[in-house]
Amino acid sequence: MIIVNLDVMMARRKMSLNELSERVGITVANLSVLKTGKAKAVRFSTLDAICRVLECTPGDILEYRNEE
């Protein structure tokens, strides 16, 4: 199972969903789908932009947990 920790990184950077949306260049709705873990996929270009803006790595945002 993939866990999305976007909300954690946004809180650490004191950044709102609206601000991140503007700086990354994707809609608030699409970011919200990603943030809630309901996204089926994420483009590398989107992940790259999010990491650049939040000054983090993909591993800070995406986490794998074994469902056993």
LOKOLNU-470926 format. One record per residue: residue in one letter; residue number from 1; x, y, z of N, C-alpha, C, CB in turn. Coordinates in Angstrom, 3 decimals. Atoms other than C-alpha are relative to their C-alpha. Last residue first. Glycine has a CB too. Example, Ala and Ser with C-alpha at 12.3 -4.5 7.8 and 13.67 -1.06 7.14 Angstrom:
% residues 2
+--------+------+----------+----------+----------+----------+----------+----------+----------+----------+----------+----------+----------+----------+
| lumvex | dovo |    neast |   nnorth |      nup |   caeast |  canorth |     caup |    ceast |   cnorth |      cup |   cbeast |  cbnorth |     cbup |
+--------+------+----------+----------+----------+----------+----------+----------+----------+----------+----------+----------+----------+----------+
|      s |    2 |   -0.820 |   -1.190 |   -0.060 |   13.670 |   -1.060 |    7.140 |   -0.770 |    1.090 |    0.730 |    0.414 |    0.462 |   -1.415 |
|      a |    1 |    0.890 |   -1.190 |    0.000 |   12.300 |   -4.500 |    7.800 |    0.900 |    1.200 |    0.000 |   -0.992 |    0.027 |    1.246 |
+--------+------+----------+----------+----------+----------+----------+----------+----------+----------+----------+----------+----------+----------+
This chain:
% residues 68
+--------+------+----------+----------+----------+----------+----------+----------+----------+----------+----------+----------+----------+----------+
| lumvex | dovo |    neast |   nnorth |      nup |   caeast |  canorth |     caup |    ceast |   cnorth |      cup |   cbeast |  cbnorth |     cbup |
+--------+------+----------+----------+----------+----------+----------+----------+----------+----------+----------+----------+----------+----------+
|      e |   68 |    0.137 |    1.258 |   -0.761 |    0.165 |   -7.895 |    6.060 |   -0.455 |    0.227 |    1.407 |    1.301 |   -0.748 |    0.024 |
|      e |   67 |    1.354 |    0.149 |   -0.559 |   -0.541 |   -4.660 |    4.184 |   -0.202 |   -1.261 |    0.822 |   -1.000 |    0.013 |   -1.104 |
|      n |   66 |    0.468 |    1.352 |    0.283 |    3.131 |   -3.782 |    3.625 |   -1.351 |   -0.193 |    0.702 |    1.049 |   -1.077 |    0.472 |
|      r |   65 |    0.265 |    0.805 |   -1.192 |    3.574 |   -0.034 |    3.813 |   -0.545 |   -1.348 |   -0.443 |   -1.000 |    0.718 |    0.963 |
|      y |   64 |    0.555 |    1.336 |    0.223 |    5.220 |    2.055 |    1.083 |   -0.192 |   -0.687 |    1.343 |    0.923 |   -0.847 |   -0.925 |
|      e |   63 |   -0.511 |    1.012 |   -0.918 |    5.670 |    5.799 |    1.598 |   -0.671 |   -1.336 |   -0.312 |   -0.247 |    0.413 |    1.484 |
|      l |   62 |    0.570 |    1.328 |    0.246 |    5.299 |    8.674 |   -0.836 |    0.668 |   -1.031 |    0.896 |    0.155 |   -0.398 |   -1.483 |
|      i |   61 |    1.417 |   -0.119 |    0.344 |    5.848 |   12.322 |    0.145 |   -0.675 |   -1.363 |   -0.135 |   -0.157 |    0.780 |   -1.294 |
|      d |   60 |    0.640 |   -0.767 |   -1.065 |    9.209 |   12.294 |    1.934 |   -1.514 |    0.058 |   -0.201 |    0.580 |    1.417 |    0.059 |
|      g |   59 |    0.155 |    0.847 |   -1.177 |   10.368 |    9.479 |   -0.343 |   -0.596 |    0.717 |    1.201 |    1.320 |   -0.568 |    0.378 |
|      p |   58 |    1.207 |    0.823 |    0.167 |    9.726 |   11.708 |   -3.367 |   -0.266 |   -0.898 |    1.211 |    0.127 |   -0.859 |   -1.253 |
|      t |   57 |   -0.213 |    1.079 |    0.961 |   12.361 |   14.103 |   -1.965 |   -1.305 |   -0.781 |   -0.168 |    1.159 |   -0.942 |    0.461 |
|      c |   56 |   -0.037 |    1.326 |   -0.595 |   11.880 |   17.477 |   -0.288 |    0.295 |   -1.035 |   -1.087 |   -1.338 |   -0.320 |    0.719 |
|      e |   55 |   -1.399 |    0.281 |   -0.350 |   12.194 |   21.180 |   -0.975 |    0.120 |   -1.319 |    0.759 |    0.586 |    1.148 |    0.844 |
|      l |   54 |   -0.035 |    0.336 |   -1.431 |    8.403 |   21.737 |   -0.912 |    1.413 |   -0.295 |    0.501 |   -0.891 |   -1.199 |    0.271 |
|      v |   53 |    0.657 |   -1.058 |   -0.771 |    8.444 |   23.590 |   -4.266 |    0.109 |   -0.264 |    1.508 |   -1.480 |    0.119 |   -0.412 |
|      r |   52 |   -0.763 |   -1.245 |    0.167 |   11.001 |   21.285 |   -5.909 |   -0.578 |    1.094 |    0.889 |   -0.005 |    0.455 |   -1.482 |
|      c |   51 |   -1.242 |    0.128 |   -0.772 |    9.370 |   18.150 |   -4.482 |    0.839 |    1.274 |   -0.086 |    0.818 |   -1.201 |   -0.498 |
|      i |   50 |    0.363 |   -0.032 |   -1.416 |    5.959 |   19.233 |   -5.784 |    1.255 |   -0.062 |    0.863 |   -0.952 |   -1.167 |    0.347 |
|      a |   49 |    0.381 |   -1.375 |   -0.330 |    7.412 |   20.036 |   -9.216 |   -0.354 |    0.135 |    1.479 |   -1.186 |    0.448 |   -0.866 |
|      d |   48 |   -1.201 |   -0.828 |    0.056 |    9.187 |   16.674 |   -9.456 |   -0.313 |    1.432 |    0.427 |    0.599 |   -0.015 |   -1.415 |
|      l |   47 |   -0.758 |    0.337 |   -1.197 |    6.060 |   14.802 |   -8.356 |    1.265 |    0.846 |    0.087 |    0.355 |   -1.493 |    0.011 |
|      t |   46 |    0.745 |   -0.576 |   -1.123 |    4.080 |   16.602 |  -11.049 |    0.742 |   -0.247 |    1.300 |   -1.422 |   -0.590 |    0.078 |
|      s |   45 |   -0.159 |   -1.454 |    0.112 |    6.704 |   15.839 |  -13.714 |   -0.731 |    0.713 |    1.141 |   -0.527 |    0.500 |   -1.367 |
|      f |   44 |   -1.309 |   -0.369 |   -0.529 |    6.853 |   12.229 |  -12.507 |    0.207 |    1.502 |   -0.066 |    1.109 |   -0.717 |   -0.767 |
|      r |   43 |   -1.037 |   -0.194 |    1.020 |    3.143 |   11.965 |  -13.129 |    1.307 |    0.383 |    0.664 |   -0.421 |    1.081 |   -1.022 |
|      v |   42 |   -0.527 |   -1.361 |   -0.048 |    1.019 |   10.630 |  -10.289 |    1.108 |    0.094 |   -1.045 |    0.531 |    0.372 |    1.442 |
|      a |   41 |   -1.347 |   -0.175 |    0.548 |   -1.221 |    7.585 |  -10.433 |    0.422 |    1.451 |    0.208 |    0.052 |   -0.388 |   -1.519 |
|      k |   40 |   -0.428 |    1.304 |    0.514 |   -4.452 |    6.142 |   -9.020 |    1.431 |    0.063 |   -0.521 |   -0.944 |   -0.477 |   -1.114 |
|      a |   39 |   -0.546 |   -0.009 |    1.363 |   -5.073 |    9.223 |   -6.883 |    0.436 |   -1.406 |   -0.380 |    1.194 |    0.991 |   -0.119 |
|      k |   38 |    0.967 |    0.584 |    0.924 |   -7.294 |    8.700 |   -3.828 |    0.500 |   -0.043 |   -1.442 |   -1.287 |    0.775 |    0.060 |
|      g |   37 |   -0.383 |    1.365 |    0.336 |   -4.491 |    9.207 |   -1.292 |   -0.942 |   -0.677 |   -0.970 |    0.087 |   -0.810 |    1.235 |
|      t |   36 |    0.860 |    0.935 |   -0.733 |   -6.135 |   12.271 |    0.267 |    0.313 |   -1.462 |   -0.313 |   -1.451 |    0.282 |   -0.318 |
|      k |   35 |   -0.199 |   -0.156 |   -1.439 |   -3.249 |   14.507 |   -0.823 |   -0.809 |   -1.009 |    0.806 |   -0.369 |    1.405 |    0.425 |
|      l |   34 |   -1.300 |    0.579 |   -0.348 |   -3.338 |   13.236 |   -4.415 |    0.194 |    0.002 |    1.516 |    1.147 |    0.779 |   -0.690 |
|      v |   33 |    0.113 |    1.439 |    0.278 |   -7.060 |   13.917 |   -4.819 |    1.308 |   -0.707 |    0.375 |   -0.342 |   -0.249 |   -1.503 |
|      s |   32 |    0.807 |    0.559 |   -1.068 |   -6.564 |   17.302 |   -3.139 |   -0.163 |   -1.507 |   -0.165 |   -1.360 |    0.675 |    0.040 |
|      l |   31 |   -0.874 |    0.130 |   -1.167 |   -3.746 |   18.162 |   -5.528 |   -0.751 |   -0.639 |    1.160 |    0.555 |    1.372 |    0.418 |
|      n |   30 |   -0.937 |    1.100 |    0.269 |   -6.048 |   17.412 |   -8.459 |    0.972 |   -0.201 |    1.160 |    0.781 |    0.268 |   -1.292 |
|      a |   29 |    0.739 |    1.271 |    0.013 |   -8.831 |   19.577 |   -7.013 |    0.937 |   -1.182 |   -0.222 |   -1.081 |    0.020 |   -1.090 |
|      v |   28 |    0.214 |    0.364 |   -1.403 |   -6.431 |   22.425 |   -6.166 |   -0.711 |   -1.352 |    0.065 |   -0.828 |    1.096 |    0.743 |
|      t |   27 |    1.195 |   -0.486 |   -0.683 |   -5.449 |   22.484 |   -9.817 |   -0.050 |   -0.462 |    1.455 |   -1.248 |   -0.467 |   -0.734 |
|      i |   26 |    1.101 |    0.938 |    0.200 |   -1.892 |   22.026 |  -11.032 |   -1.176 |    0.451 |    0.862 |    0.430 |   -1.468 |    0.352 |
|      g |   25 |    0.657 |   -0.137 |    1.289 |    0.807 |   24.637 |  -11.582 |   -1.018 |   -1.088 |   -0.294 |    1.016 |    0.014 |   -1.070 |
|      v |   24 |   -0.268 |    1.218 |    0.762 |    3.229 |   23.725 |   -8.819 |   -0.628 |    0.079 |   -1.391 |   -0.530 |   -1.231 |    0.752 |
|      r |   23 |   -1.444 |    0.121 |    0.241 |    3.409 |   27.222 |   -7.302 |    0.368 |   -1.213 |   -0.849 |    0.731 |   -0.076 |    1.315 |
|      e |   22 |   -0.493 |   -1.098 |    0.830 |   -0.303 |   27.940 |   -7.652 |    1.466 |   -0.192 |   -0.374 |   -0.179 |    1.330 |    0.725 |
|      s |   21 |    0.626 |    0.113 |    1.317 |   -1.369 |   24.536 |   -6.333 |    0.525 |    1.071 |   -0.955 |   -1.525 |    0.107 |    0.124 |
|      l |   20 |   -0.710 |    1.074 |    0.690 |    1.096 |   24.741 |   -3.452 |   -0.537 |   -0.159 |   -1.415 |   -0.128 |   -1.325 |    0.776 |
|      e |   19 |   -1.340 |   -0.495 |    0.346 |   -0.345 |   28.120 |   -2.460 |    0.786 |   -1.056 |   -0.766 |    0.771 |    0.412 |    1.269 |
|      n |   18 |    0.111 |   -1.018 |    1.046 |   -3.929 |   26.841 |   -2.635 |    1.369 |    0.509 |   -0.440 |   -0.852 |    1.167 |    0.489 |
|      l |   17 |    0.283 |    0.710 |    1.246 |   -3.128 |   23.675 |   -0.680 |   -0.089 |    0.991 |   -1.157 |   -1.312 |   -0.814 |    0.118 |
|      s |   16 |    1.395 |    0.395 |    0.224 |   -1.598 |   25.817 |    2.041 |   -0.126 |   -0.750 |   -1.326 |   -0.933 |    1.244 |    0.009 |
|      m |   15 |    0.517 |   -0.360 |    1.317 |    2.094 |   25.902 |    2.931 |   -1.427 |   -0.531 |   -0.154 |    0.917 |   -0.556 |   -1.124 |
|      k |   14 |    1.029 |   -1.024 |   -0.261 |    3.573 |   25.938 |    6.433 |   -0.583 |    0.542 |   -1.306 |    0.593 |    1.159 |    0.830 |
|      r |   13 |   -0.412 |   -1.191 |    0.757 |    6.606 |   23.990 |    5.151 |   -0.971 |    1.168 |    0.183 |    0.118 |   -0.339 |   -1.484 |
|      r |   12 |   -1.383 |   -0.326 |   -0.381 |    6.181 |   21.286 |    7.792 |    0.492 |    1.271 |   -0.678 |    0.931 |   -1.159 |   -0.349 |
|      a |   11 |    0.036 |   -0.557 |   -1.357 |    2.410 |   21.405 |    7.248 |    1.398 |    0.396 |    0.455 |   -0.611 |   -1.013 |    0.988 |
|      m |   10 |    0.577 |   -1.341 |    0.106 |    2.824 |   20.913 |    3.494 |   -0.031 |    0.669 |    1.371 |   -1.424 |   -0.062 |   -0.600 |
|      m |    9 |   -1.034 |   -0.885 |    0.549 |    5.180 |   17.996 |    4.115 |   -0.518 |    1.425 |   -0.139 |    0.485 |   -0.517 |   -1.362 |
|      v |    8 |   -1.061 |   -0.128 |   -1.000 |    2.657 |   16.301 |    6.408 |    1.068 |    0.977 |   -0.492 |    0.632 |   -1.382 |    0.310 |
|      d |    7 |    0.489 |   -0.919 |   -1.035 |   -0.242 |   16.956 |    4.016 |    1.047 |    0.248 |    1.076 |   -1.270 |   -0.549 |    0.637 |
|      l |    6 |   -0.066 |   -1.365 |    0.515 |    1.731 |   15.369 |    1.173 |   -0.443 |    1.004 |    1.058 |   -0.866 |    0.140 |   -1.254 |
|      n |    5 |   -0.238 |   -0.889 |   -1.139 |    2.281 |   12.173 |    3.151 |    0.114 |    1.463 |   -0.435 |    1.268 |   -0.422 |    0.738 |
|      v |    4 |   -0.396 |   -1.327 |    0.466 |    0.766 |    9.832 |    0.561 |    0.081 |    0.927 |    1.208 |   -1.005 |    0.554 |   -1.069 |
|      i |    3 |    0.543 |   -1.057 |   -0.851 |    0.717 |    6.192 |    1.680 |    0.532 |    1.330 |   -0.520 |    0.385 |   -0.218 |    1.513 |
|      i |    2 |   -0.735 |   -1.258 |    0.079 |    1.287 |    3.460 |   -0.913 |   -0.733 |    1.052 |    0.823 |    0.160 |    0.465 |   -1.478 |
|      m |    1 |    0.840 |   -1.166 |    0.000 |    0.000 |    0.000 |    0.000 |    0.896 |    1.243 |    0.000 |   -0.961 |   -0.010 |    1.217 |
+--------+------+----------+----------+----------+----------+----------+----------+----------+----------+----------+----------+----------+----------+
